[in-house]
Every structure is written in structure tokens, then in C-alpha cells.
Amino acid sequence: MEPLFQYQDNLLRGVDNKFRRYLHSEINWKQRMIAIKGPRGAGKTTLMLQYMKFDLKEEKSKALYVTADHTWFYNHTLLDTAMDWFKHGGRILFIDEVHKYPAWSRELKNIYDGLPEMRVIFSASSALDIYRGEADLSRRVISYSLAGLSLREYLSFTEGLTFDPVSLNDIQSNHRDISNNILEKIQPLPAFNRYLRNGYLPIIAEGEAEYLPKLEQVINAIVDTDLAYIASYNAGTAVKVKRLLGVIAESAPFKPNMSALARKLEINREALYEYVYQLRDARLLNILSAEGKGVSRLQKPDKIFLENTNLAYAIDTHPDKGNIRETFLLNQLLNTGIDVTSPVEGDFSTSNLIIEVGGKSKTSKQVKDAENYLVAADDIETGFGPKVPLWLFGFLY
């Protein structure tokens, strides 16, 4: 097992504790089996390594980190590795990118059942349905999802500024005070505009100039590699999926005519629906449906958005500003765990609130008949009444 320890030690040396993702404090790390899902580049590996290096204390010597695509697994199984590690006193096993291991679900089940004293923490692509593998893990694994950086985290990561998250109720009832408290530390609009273009993933630490090219690599890796493992994509399928992503990016938020889109991509409607929802699961798209509609994968979405604003800049050099605003707000609401639907009036609806999105001159004309509403306005530092700065929604998580 020496190659695994050498690989682990090299990674641990490069990990610091200056910034931690919001999810770190939400995970119950004592569970026997934990799944951490999220898009590429969101920080899943760093999250696990930080916990291993800085939180395990005396248990650190009993922990082993492996990545499922390591050459070690060319002639060793996950189960055999776990068994050998347990015999040597190991009690914690971190497995990165488990979706790249063919028999992942069956062997995780065998580890859980056969080594009751072993804790397993594994990461996986957002697109992986951990409850639909070859083996039933539904009663064994606790799953957590790691989204990209919020604006609040981006400011902490890049500027070293610490702010507490706020709730949607906080924004609705107290947005002026919250905005003014933030303004005492920073003028948010310049940072917000940078964030919209290249601040969603921690790879921003490698430099703004390198960010969008690296994001393009992330997109290609998700389609060519992750979905190839998970959904058995071949090269021809990957090309069609990328074309689909490009079509949506050109006009997102996209109100799909599924029949016309299927003809344009030369695929059938059933395949088109499957690709759209796979891209949603892989955190490249967000889907919005009208209130009361089901969530069947065979149901036409009302609108399709790119998952985050950075994707728009990676795919289209000059994306539409209005689309960027809506993409940002939907992304932050969904990442907070808020259910969002498409209302008859306004842009977004939560359980008890209608939100209209626009520029600084946006009024409440389109939603004034709603019982409970907010206007999320761009290019303003503070709001008044139901008019709220758009950037403030970046502090929800």
C-alpha cells in the first residue's frame, strides 16, 4: 500500500486551512458512510483532505485517502484495499471520485456490511445516483451536496472577508440593515461582477486569466469523462450533448420546443429529455417548472438555465445581462435548498414569495398584484421596501 500513502502524503502537504467550504460544518463526520457529491472543481477533494489533516487529531494515523482512478486499482479492488487497511489498524477510508470505479456500489456495500468498524467517506460526481447502483446503499449512506461558491464565500476566499450567511426571510425583512453592514467592509458591486464572470469555483485561486479556459476543461471533463463513466456516453453522444449545451447557452433561460430541438440535434425526444436531465444532474443546467408540475424526467421543463453564470461566459463571450441576472438568482436559491418554481407573474416563485429580477430601474409593476413579492435589482448597493439588491442573494449560503 506504499504507493497510496505516498500519493496521500503529497496531497496533504499542499492543503491549508485558510478557507473552508460552507458544507464542512454541516456534515456529520461520524456517520459510518458519507457521500459528498458536487460538480468538478467545487472543492470535494480539499474538503476531505482538510478534515483528514486538521480535524482527525489522534485518528489521523487510522485514516487513508485513495482516489478511485489511481493505478493501484488496476490490479487491486476497493474491497481488498479496505480489508488490508483494516488489518493494519485502519478505521477510516476516504475514496475520491468513486464513480470512476466500475463496481463502486457493490463493493461499498460489502465494505459497510463486512467491516462495521470502518468509516467510509467518498466523493462522487453530481451526476451519480448513489441509490441506483448495482447494490442498495439507501439504508447505508448519508449524502451531502457541495455547490459552487456563493458570493459570500467568494469574498472570503479571494478577499479574506468574513460574513455570516443570511436567510431569505432575513433579506425580505431586513435587507437595508444587512446591506449597510456589508457596505462597511466592501463595495460589493465590483466584486459581484467579477464573481458572475469567474468566481463560482475555487479554481479562481489559480488566477482570473486562467479561469475561463480551465472552466472549459471542466465542462469537457464532465461530458467526456464523468458522464462517460456514469451514463455510458460514447464520443458521438458527447458531441451531441455539447451541441445541446451550446444551443441552450445561446438563449438561456431557454423555453424549449423539444420537438424542434430534437430535430436540430438529430436525436429522438426521449434521448433529448434524458440528456437534459443528465446535464441537470451533472450541475451544468438548472431546470424550472411551473408550480404543481411533477419532476418526471419525461416531463418538459418550462425553462432551462445554465447552472451558473460562469458557464455562460465560458460558452458565450458576451452573454445577455438579463439572462445572467436570472441565472445567478436561481442558482443561489437552489443551492440554498429552496424549492423554486415558475410563476404566472414574476420570474421565480418560492413557497410564499414571488421574485422579479431586473436592472436598477426595475419596478414592481409585473408583480404588484402578488400578495408577497420582492424585486431583485442589479446595480444598486442598497434597496428600499420590496426592492432588494440582487447581489445580496449571494449571501444565502
Secondary structure, DSSP 4 states (H G I P E B T S, - for coil): -HHHHHHHHHHHHT--SS---GGGGTS-TTSSEEEEEE-TTSSHHHHHHHIIIII-GGGGGGEEEEETTSGGGGS--HHHHHHHHHHTT--EEEEE-GGGSTTHHHHHHHHHHH-TT-EEEEEEETT--TTSSSS--TTT-EEEE-----HHHHHHHHH--------HHHHHHHHHHHHHHHHTT--HHHHHHHHHHH-SSGGGGG-HHHHHHHHHHHHHHIIIIIHHHHH---HHHHHHHHHHHHHHHHHSSB---HHHHHHHHT--HHHHHHHHHHHHHTTSEEEE-BTT----TTSPPSEEEESSHHHHHHH-SS--HHHHHHHHHHHHHHHTT---BB-SSSSEE-SS-EEEEE-TT--STTTTTSSSEEEEESS-SS-BTTEEEGGGGGG--
